[in-house]
Amino acid sequence: MASSQTEALRGSSVAEACERVADQVESVIMGKRPVIDLILAALLADGHILLEDVPGVGKTSLAKALAASIEGTFGRVQFTPDLLPTDVSGVTIYRRGRDEFEFRPGPIFANIVLADEINRASPKTQSALLEAMAERQVTVDGSTYPLAAPFLVIATQNPIEHEGTFPLPDSQLDRFLVRIEVGYPDVAAELTMLDSHGSVDPLLSVRPVLHTDDVLTMRRAAAAVHVAPALKQYLVQLADRTRAHPQLELGMSPRATLSFLRIARVWAAMRDRDYATPDDIKALAVPVLAHRLLVTPEADLQGVTAADVVADVLDSVPVPRPRSD
């Protein structure tokens, strides 16, 4: 199956393959192409996603549609205060008839994993998920089990309801490559949704246009995108500016800089280019950086947001100019 599906990628660029996947996902989540593009970019950059939005805007359907489009497996974890780490990773049970222990994998063993309302679980359970995100493996009772590739966690949070929640620490937020808000559909998209989704589950019409092996091939192609030394310097200058910004207590980490470089390459490949540009950096700055930055209490009282600071940093750091021959 994998070899026959990989044939579909031959002769297609990363951009063309992403278009096919995005078309499938958009048939389920209408009018949200920018959101879908960011999710595909995170997938190809081997990162994870934090979706912050109110219930009912299609976060679960989006994750399921993405898994179906790449012929991947889908897992879902509904986070609650009584959820245990083994409910995520799996558990070892004793098989009496065989006189042996058997590992039963949890829902984390999937290509696309939806961690629903992650801030409702205890910090211990959150850490179990985040450890799997970072290491691409889980350890249960002294045994280590690798996770399938590609592996993408889409964690959700409700930005309105905070009662009974355990907010993610800044060190854990930094492990998410991007933070995205889905938002409500516009009027035209919602009307179309009523006509097409009113009586039929749109997920039934999603067909695989790629295989998971194709995703890994696309990752390798995106990793070859050229990033000029001047653009790397620009990225480092942005990071340095956040660390010295008077309205920030916490700036970009080195992990953030490396993650930014990876997704900038992917963003360029998705636009059918073999080189990255400053516009790629600017387009990705808010979703990649805003959740990693911590504004000072004084700035917070003045209504300054992390996104505001990102915009200020972009304005204050000179953009590298192309070399003139």
Secondary structure, DSSP 8 states (H G I E B T S, - for coil): -HHHHHTTTTT--HHHHHHHHHHHHHTTSTT-HHHHHHHHHHHHTT--EEEE--TTSSHHHHHHHHHHHTT--EEEEE--TT--HHHHHEEEEEETTTTEEEEEE-TTSSSEEEEETGGGS-HHHHHHHHHHHHHSEEEETTEEEE--SS-EEEEEE-SS--TT-----HHHHTT-SEEE------HHHHHHHHHHHSSS-GGGG----S-HHHHHHHHHHHHT-B--HHHHHHHHHHHHHHHT-TTEEE---HHHHHHHHHHHHHHHHTTT-SB--HHHHHHHHHHHHGGG-EE-HHHHHTT--HHHHHHHHHHHS--------
